[in-house]
């Protein structure tokens, strides 16, 4: 639950700081995949922690949400640090510096701790390999919404899903397929790792 508190606190920190500088735009801020997936991860951690405290068995649904959360967190960390860390600010944000600690928690330390939690807290419900396809549900829903919104407003949370950018539709599709494939690969790896961890504990 400490990780959940850190992530929720980081989001609150960013919202407050941007509000102080009159730069908080809720419709944009909460449209970022990082923010939405972090909120889902925090909720999943809280529910999992409550189940552990009450000594209740974790449901399959919660385990699927946790798998999706840890997968999204890992992908967010990798994509952000490889593609987005040095991105130019939005025109409306020029001159504004994001608070460093909450940004690092959401994009680096939060994902690392979520992964560690997944590996150490063996789920009581064992998932089949085909369960990895569930991790695509939220990202695809987010993507469809973001593209429809972007076409209607010309505002895009990330440059690589903008079909009107330099690379056009082809570049957007390539990035989307690459990230979706990467999501499945990460899901497969973290699910396999949790199985190995569980077997080690049993021995």
N, C-alpha and C positions, 0 to 999 in steps of 0.2 A: 504493500500500500504506500510505502514511502516513495516509490518510483512514480506512482499515480499522482501523489501529492506534488512531486517535483514538476511533473509535466503540466498539471493544471495550474500550478503556481507560475510556471513560465508563461503560459498563455495569458493569465491574468496580468502578469508583469508587462507583457507586450501591449496588451489592450490599454492598460492604465497609462503607460508611457506615451503611446501614440495619442491617447485622448488628451493628455497634458499638452502635447504639441499640436493639437487640433488636426491630427492626421489619421484619426481612427475612422476607417470606412468599413463598417461591419459587413456589407455585401461583398467586399473584396477580401477582407481579412479571413473570414470564415469560409471562403471559397477555395482556399489553398488546400491541396491534398494533405500536406503536412499537418495542418491544424485539425482537419476532420479526422484523419487517421489517428492522431495523438489523442483526441477526445475519446475515440472508440477504444484505443489501447488502455487509457486510464480507467474507463468504465469496466473493461474486461478484467483488469488487475484488481480493482476494488471488489468485483463480484467473486473472483477466484480467491482473494484473500478472505472474504467473508465466509466462503464455503470451507476454507481450511480452518478458520477459527472455530466454526461451528461443527467441525469434523463431519461435514456432509460430502457425499460423493459429487464430483464435478460432472455436470451433464455433458452429453455429447455436443449439444448446441454451444455451450460455453467453451468447450475445448476447440471447436471449429472457429469461434470468434477469436480465441487466443492465438490459434494458428494464423489466422488472417492478420491479426494485429502485429505479431512478431515478424511476419513476412513483410508487411507494409513498412514497418519500422526499419528493418534492415535495408530494404530497397530505397526508402527515403534517405537514409544516411549515405548510401553509396551514390545515388543520383545527385543529391545535393552537393556532396563534396567533389564529385567529378565534373558536374555540368553547371551547377548554379551558384556555387559559393562566391564567385567573383562577377556575377551578373550585374549589369548596370541597373541602378534603381529606377523605379517608375518616375516619369516626369514630375508627378505631384509630390514625390518623396525626395527630390534632389536637395541635398543639404542636411538630410536627416540620417542619423546613424542608429541602426537598430541596437538595442541593449545587447551586449555580447553574451552574458551568462545564459539568459533564457534561450537565445538562438542556438547556443552550443548544446544545451540540454535537449532541445527538441530535435536537433539534427545529428548529434553525436552521442552524448552520454546516455540520453534516454533510450535510444535504440540498443545501445550496448547492454544496458541494464535489463531491458525487456528480454533480450536474447538470453542473458544469463539466467533470468527468472524462469524462462521457458525450459531451459536445460536442467536446472536444479529442481524445479517443482514438477515432478513427474505427474502427468495427468492420469486420473483414474480411469478415463475412457480412452482406449487405444483406437487410433484412427487408421483406416486403410489408406494405402498409397493414393488411391483415386480421390481421396478427400482433398488433395491439394488443389483441385479445380475450384473449390469453394472460395479460395483466396482471390479469385478474379471477379467475384460478384460485386463487391463494393467499388473496386477501381474502375470497372466497366461502367457502373451506374454513374460514378463521379465523372468519368470521361464523357459520356453521352450528354450529361447535364452541362458540363463545361464547354463543350463544342457548340451546343445549341445556344447557350448564353453568349459565347464569344461571337458567334455569327450575328447575333441580335444586337450586341452592345459594342463589339470591336475591342473588348477587354479580355485579355487572356492571362490566367494565373501563371502559366509557364510558356516560354517562347516555343518550346518544341511541339506543342499541340496546336500552334497557330498555323492554319493552312494558307493564310495570306502572307506569311513570312517569306524570306528569301528562298527557302527550299520548296515552298509550295506544299501541295497536298501529298506529293510523293515523300518528302522528308518527314511530314507529320505521321504518315502511315508507317514508315520505317521505324521511327522512334517508338510509336505505340506498340507495334509488334515486338520490337526488341525488349521493351519494358515488360510487356505481358509475359513473354517467354522467360524473362529474368525473374519475374514474380513466381512462376511455376518452379523454376530451378531452385530458388531460395526456399520455397515451401517444401520441396522435396528434401533439400539438405537439412533444414531444421527439424523436419519430421523424422528423418532417418537418425539424426543426432540424438533426438529425444528418446528414440527406441534403444539406441546403444547405451545411453545414460541409464535408462530404466533397467536394462539387462545387467549393467555393472552393479547397480544398487541391489538387485535381487541376489546376485552372487555374493 
